[in-house]
């Protein structure tokens, strides 16, 4: 009996050590040999948002609490799509979106918010001033001249110049919408049928496609060109995927020069693969971290994965990207 108890104990211990990370809208921030992973989520009872994990090798991860104290500052619920950014003065910014009532509006919507700290632990978040009630999936980019740009989703993906106080200093510009067939795929009948069995009465037809929405922007600069990664199709669709567009300036015009998505279920083998972030490992290799559906018939809880990207440049000077499916790893 003692043998079986010990065996069970070690099985449970190993299972705990192998516990899979389940984070939607993930991002990875790398600094001083440590990878910091976070994503959508909150624990309202503890007053904290955005689960945080740390790793030295992208394989073994340790849970390290949550990033944001939500007991003070902006946000009532729906804490989504965080991004960690480091300033030149050594301080850190946390961008995210949440539902709440900011000081400048009597109405409740979803707004981009930010918090600043001298360490990777944040509180006292504030919403960014805006004229609309729906801005999600923020991404901050700093150009070589130190000019800051904010990218976000408002149906299409939009962009705007901002200053160091996160105030808009240009007109918001629509950068990217849904224009291609693979960005608006109809929901497969077999997927609707499978989900009807596990969720009877759910009107899966309403998740037909992205309804004209592109989301989850990430922007990087490569070879003097601006590269915008984005996700298309409704996140509940198995055909949720990642595309790329390129431009000569931070606010476009952006061109979709690749024939199809960079990441999709056909490429990586997992339904609902999308909405993540670019990061570079300690050796300089480019990776994309993203979420997938839980299984072929379940969406939630979404799984977290990384895949290496292969970059090439065409004769036109613009980069192209391909996911190395052999490198894919569920975290």
C-alpha positions as CSV (number, residue, x, y, z in Angstrom):
1,X,0.0,0.0,0.0
2,X,2.8,2.4,0.9
3,X,4.4,1.8,-2.6
4,X,1.1,2.7,-4.3
5,X,0.7,5.9,-2.2
6,X,4.2,7.0,-3.0
7,X,3.7,6.2,-6.7
8,X,0.5,8.2,-6.6
9,X,2.2,11.1,-4.9
10,X,5.0,11.3,-7.5
11,X,2.5,11.0,-10.3
12,X,0.6,14.0,-8.9
13,X,3.8,15.9,-8.4
14,X,4.9,15.3,-12.0
15,X,1.5,16.2,-13.2
16,X,1.7,19.5,-11.3
17,X,5.1,20.2,-12.8
18,X,3.8,19.5,-16.3
19,X,0.6,21.7,-15.8
20,X,-0.2,23.4,-19.0
21,X,-0.5,27.2,-19.2
22,X,-3.9,28.3,-20.4
23,X,-3.7,32.0,-21.3
24,X,-5.6,33.8,-24.1
25,X,-4.0,36.7,-25.9
26,X,-0.5,35.9,-24.6
27,X,2.6,38.1,-24.7
28,X,6.2,37.4,-23.7
29,X,8.6,40.0,-22.5
30,X,12.3,39.1,-22.4
31,X,14.9,40.8,-20.1
32,X,18.2,39.9,-18.4
33,X,17.8,36.2,-19.3
34,X,14.2,35.8,-18.1
35,X,11.1,35.4,-20.2
36,X,7.9,36.9,-18.6
37,X,4.7,35.4,-20.0
38,X,1.2,36.9,-19.3
39,X,-2.1,37.2,-21.0
40,X,-5.8,37.9,-20.6
41,X,-7.4,37.1,-17.2
42,X,-8.1,38.3,-13.7
43,X,-8.8,37.0,-10.2
44,X,-11.4,39.4,-8.9
45,X,-11.4,38.0,-5.4
46,X,-7.7,38.6,-5.0
47,X,-7.9,42.0,-6.8
48,X,-5.2,41.0,-9.3
49,X,-5.2,40.8,-13.1
50,X,-3.0,39.2,-15.7
51,X,-1.4,35.9,-14.5
52,X,2.4,36.0,-14.7
53,X,4.8,33.2,-15.5
54,X,8.6,33.2,-15.6
55,X,11.1,31.0,-17.5
56,X,14.8,30.9,-18.3
57,X,14.5,28.5,-21.2
58,X,11.0,28.8,-22.6
59,X,10.4,25.2,-21.5
60,X,10.1,25.2,-17.7
61,X,7.7,27.9,-16.3
62,X,7.0,29.0,-12.8
63,X,3.9,30.9,-11.8
64,X,4.7,34.3,-10.3
65,X,1.4,35.8,-9.2
66,X,-0.4,38.5,-11.3
67,X,0.9,41.7,-12.9
68,X,-1.7,44.3,-11.9
69,X,-3.4,45.4,-8.7
70,X,-7.0,46.2,-9.8
71,X,-8.3,47.3,-6.4
72,X,-7.3,50.9,-7.3
73,X,-7.2,52.5,-10.7
74,X,-9.2,51.9,-13.9
75,X,-11.0,48.7,-14.7
76,X,-14.0,46.8,-13.4
77,X,-13.8,43.6,-15.4
78,X,-12.8,42.1,-18.8
79,X,-9.0,42.6,-18.3
80,X,-7.7,41.7,-21.8
81,X,-4.6,41.7,-23.9
82,X,-1.7,43.0,-21.8
83,X,1.7,44.2,-23.1
84,X,4.8,44.9,-21.1
85,X,7.0,47.7,-22.4
86,X,10.3,49.1,-21.0
87,X,11.1,52.8,-21.2
88,X,14.5,54.3,-21.7
89,X,14.6,55.5,-18.1
90,X,14.3,51.9,-16.9
91,X,10.7,52.1,-15.9
92,X,8.0,49.8,-17.2
93,X,4.6,50.4,-18.8
94,X,1.7,47.9,-18.8
95,X,-0.9,48.4,-21.5
96,X,-4.1,46.5,-21.6
97,X,-7.8,47.0,-22.1
98,X,-10.7,46.6,-19.6
99,X,-14.3,47.4,-19.1
100,X,-15.1,50.3,-16.8
101,X,-16.0,54.0,-16.4
102,X,-13.0,56.3,-16.9
103,X,-13.0,59.8,-15.6
104,X,-13.7,61.4,-18.9
105,X,-16.9,59.5,-19.7
106,X,-20.2,58.8,-17.9
107,X,-20.7,55.7,-20.1
108,X,-19.2,52.3,-19.7
109,X,-17.2,50.8,-22.5
110,X,-14.0,49.0,-23.1
111,X,-10.9,51.2,-23.1
112,X,-7.2,51.0,-23.5
113,X,-5.4,51.7,-20.2
114,X,-1.9,51.9,-18.9
115,X,0.1,51.7,-15.7
116,X,3.7,52.6,-14.9
117,X,6.1,51.1,-12.4
118,X,9.8,50.8,-11.7
119,X,9.4,47.0,-11.6
120,X,7.2,44.4,-13.3
121,X,4.4,44.8,-10.8
122,X,1.7,47.5,-11.5
123,X,-1.2,49.4,-9.9
124,X,-3.1,52.7,-10.3
125,X,-3.9,52.1,-14.0
126,X,-5.6,54.9,-15.9
127,X,-7.6,54.9,-19.1
128,X,-6.3,56.7,-22.2
129,X,-8.4,59.6,-23.4
130,X,-10.5,58.7,-26.4
131,X,-13.7,59.8,-28.2
132,X,-15.2,56.3,-28.6
133,X,-16.4,53.6,-26.2
134,X,-14.6,50.6,-27.7
135,X,-10.9,50.2,-28.1
136,X,-9.2,46.9,-27.3
137,X,-6.0,44.9,-27.9
138,X,-3.5,47.8,-27.5
139,X,0.1,47.6,-28.7
140,X,2.8,50.2,-28.1
141,X,5.6,50.7,-30.6
142,X,8.6,53.1,-30.3
143,X,10.4,54.0,-33.6
144,X,14.1,54.7,-34.1
145,X,13.5,58.4,-33.5
146,X,11.8,57.6,-30.1
147,X,8.4,58.6,-31.5
148,X,5.6,56.5,-29.8
149,X,2.7,54.9,-31.7
150,X,-0.3,53.2,-30.2
151,X,-2.1,50.4,-32.2
152,X,-5.5,49.0,-31.2
153,X,-8.6,47.4,-32.5
154,X,-11.8,49.3,-33.1
155,X,-13.4,47.0,-35.7
156,X,-10.4,47.6,-38.1
157,X,-7.0,48.0,-36.6
158,X,-6.1,51.6,-36.0
159,X,-3.0,53.6,-35.1
160,X,-2.1,57.0,-33.7
161,X,0.9,58.9,-32.6
162,X,1.2,59.5,-28.9
163,X,3.5,61.4,-26.6
164,X,5.3,60.1,-23.4
165,X,2.1,61.0,-21.4
166,X,0.2,58.6,-23.7
167,X,-1.8,61.6,-25.1
168,X,-2.8,61.5,-28.8
169,X,-0.9,63.9,-30.9
170,X,-2.3,62.9,-34.3
171,X,-5.5,61.9,-35.9
172,X,-6.4,58.2,-35.4
173,X,-6.0,56.3,-38.7
174,X,-7.7,53.1,-39.8
175,X,-4.8,50.9,-40.9
176,X,-6.1,47.4,-41.6
177,X,-9.5,45.8,-42.2
178,X,-10.8,42.5,-43.6
179,X,-10.3,42.3,-47.3
180,X,-9.3,38.7,-48.2
181,X,-11.3,35.5,-48.3
182,X,-9.2,33.6,-45.8
183,X,-9.8,36.5,-43.3
184,X,-13.6,35.8,-43.3
185,X,-14.1,32.1,-43.6
186,X,-17.5,30.7,-42.9
187,X,-17.8,28.6,-39.8
188,X,-17.4,24.9,-40.8
189,X,-20.6,22.8,-40.6
190,X,-18.7,20.0,-38.8
191,X,-17.5,22.5,-36.1
192,X,-21.1,23.8,-35.6
193,X,-22.4,20.2,-35.3
194,X,-19.7,19.1,-32.8
195,X,-20.3,22.2,-30.6
196,X,-24.1,21.8,-30.8
197,X,-23.5,18.4,-29.1
198,X,-21.6,19.8,-26.2
199,X,-23.4,23.2,-26.0
200,X,-27.0,22.5,-27.1
201,X,-29.0,25.5,-28.3
202,X,-25.9,27.7,-28.9
203,X,-26.5,29.8,-32.0
204,X,-23.1,28.9,-33.5
205,X,-24.2,30.5,-36.8
206,X,-23.7,33.9,-35.3
207,X,-20.0,33.3,-35.1
208,X,-20.0,32.9,-38.9
209,X,-16.7,34.8,-39.2
210,X,-15.0,38.0,-37.9
211,X,-17.8,40.2,-39.2
212,X,-15.2,42.6,-40.6
213,X,-13.0,42.6,-37.5
214,X,-9.2,42.4,-37.6
215,X,-7.5,42.4,-34.1
216,X,-4.6,41.6,-31.9
217,X,-2.0,43.9,-33.6
218,X,1.7,43.6,-33.1
219,X,4.2,45.9,-35.0
220,X,7.9,45.4,-35.5
221,X,10.5,47.1,-37.7
222,X,12.6,44.9,-39.9
223,X,15.0,46.0,-42.6
224,X,13.6,49.5,-42.4
225,X,10.1,48.3,-43.1
226,X,7.1,48.2,-40.7
227,X,5.5,44.8,-40.2
228,X,2.1,44.5,-38.7
229,X,0.9,41.0,-37.5
230,X,-2.8,40.7,-36.8
231,X,-5.5,38.1,-36.3
232,X,-8.6,37.5,-38.4
233,X,-11.9,35.5,-38.2
234,X,-13.8,35.3,-35.0
235,X,-11.7,33.9,-32.2
236,X,-14.3,31.2,-31.6
237,X,-13.8,29.9,-35.2
238,X,-11.4,27.1,-35.8
239,X,-10.1,29.3,-38.7
240,X,-8.9,32.1,-36.4
241,X,-5.5,32.8,-37.8
242,X,-2.6,35.3,-38.0
243,X,-1.8,37.4,-41.0
244,X,0.9,40.0,-41.8
245,X,1.0,43.3,-43.6
246,X,3.9,45.6,-44.4
247,X,4.4,49.4,-44.9
248,X,7.1,52.0,-45.4
249,X,5.9,54.1,-42.4
250,X,4.4,53.3,-39.0
251,X,0.9,54.4,-40.0
252,X,0.9,52.9,-43.4
253,X,-0.4,52.4,-46.0
254,X,-0.1,48.7,-45.1
255,X,-0.1,46.1,-47.9
256,X,-0.9,42.4,-47.6
257,X,1.7,40.9,-49.8
258,X,1.6,37.3,-48.7
259,X,-0.8,34.7,-50.2
260,X,-2.3,33.5,-46.9
261,X,-1.9,33.5,-43.2
262,X,1.4,33.0,-41.4
263,X,-0.3,30.9,-38.7
264,X,-3.5,28.9,-39.1
265,X,-4.9,25.4,-38.2
266,X,-3.6,24.0,-41.5
267,X,-0.1,25.2,-40.7
268,X,0.3,24.5,-37.0
269,X,-2.4,21.8,-36.5
270,X,-4.5,23.5,-33.8
271,X,-7.9,25.1,-34.1
272,X,-8.3,28.8,-33.3
273,X,-4.6,29.7,-33.5
274,X,-4.1,33.4,-33.2
275,X,-3.9,36.7,-31.2
276,X,-0.4,36.8,-29.7
277,X,2.9,38.7,-29.9
278,X,6.3,38.7,-31.4
279,X,9.4,38.1,-29.2
280,X,13.0,37.3,-29.7
281,X,14.8,34.7,-27.7
282,X,18.2,35.0,-26.1
283,X,19.8,33.9,-29.3
284,X,18.0,36.4,-31.4
285,X,15.5,34.0,-33.0
286,X,12.1,35.3,-33.8
287,X,9.1,33.6,-32.2
288,X,5.3,34.2,-32.1
289,X,3.4,33.4,-28.9
290,X,-0.3,32.8,-29.3
291,X,-3.4,30.9,-28.1
292,X,-5.2,28.0,-29.6
293,X,-8.6,26.3,-28.9
294,X,-8.6,23.8,-26.1
295,X,-9.4,20.9,-28.5
296,X,-11.1,20.3,-31.9
297,X,-14.5,20.5,-30.2
298,X,-13.9,22.9,-27.3
299,X,-12.8,26.6,-27.4
300,X,-12.1,27.2,-23.7
301,X,-9.9,27.2,-21.7
302,X,-7.6,28.3,-24.5
303,X,-4.0,26.9,-24.6
304,X,-0.8,28.9,-25.0
305,X,1.8,28.0,-27.6
306,X,4.9,29.4,-29.3
307,X,6.3,28.9,-32.8
308,X,9.5,30.1,-34.5
309,X,9.1,32.3,-37.5
310,X,11.3,32.2,-40.6
311,X,12.0,35.6,-42.1
312,X,13.0,36.2,-45.7
313,X,13.2,39.4,-47.8
314,X,11.9,39.7,-51.3
315,X,13.4,41.8,-54.2
316,X,10.9,44.5,-53.3
317,X,12.7,44.9,-49.9
318,X,9.7,43.7,-47.8
319,X,10.0,40.8,-45.4
320,X,7.9,37.6,-45.6
321,X,7.2,35.2,-42.8
322,X,6.6,31.5,-42.5
323,X,5.9,29.5,-39.3
324,X,8.3,26.6,-38.6
325,X,5.6,24.1,-37.5
326,X,8.3,21.7,-36.3
327,X,9.3,24.2,-33.6
328,X,5.7,24.6,-32.2
329,X,5.5,24.0,-28.4
330,X,2.5,24.2,-26.1
331,X,3.5,25.9,-22.9
